[in-house]
Amino acid sequence: MHLVDKAVATVEQRVLASAGLDESGTVSFQTQLPQPLQQAMVGFVERCPNWDQYRLVQAAIAGFLIQNGVESREITRLYVGSMFRRESLSQGV
């Protein structure tokens, strides 16, 4: 039985990897940014150390989707979660 479980887990990992997903359901991607946008992002992260580039991009994408009519509880949770983390509230950012 253990061999079957290991084989299934290996297949699942391969499927996730081929889709660009990790085991948590997170997709990794790379993109090119215009220099002014990248500089603004770096400046913001330097001023607000409780933010990082990943949190900023996640909040931006989720906010954009919500503002443009995407009605998804999961997206709303991601947006609210990234905007109002406990450390953000304690540091006033």
Secondary structure, DSSP 8 states (H G I E B T S, - for coil): -HHHHHHHHHHHHHHHHHTTB-TTS-B-------HHHHHHHHHHHHH-TT--HHHHHHHHHHHHHHHTT---HHHHHHHHHHHS-HHHHHHT-
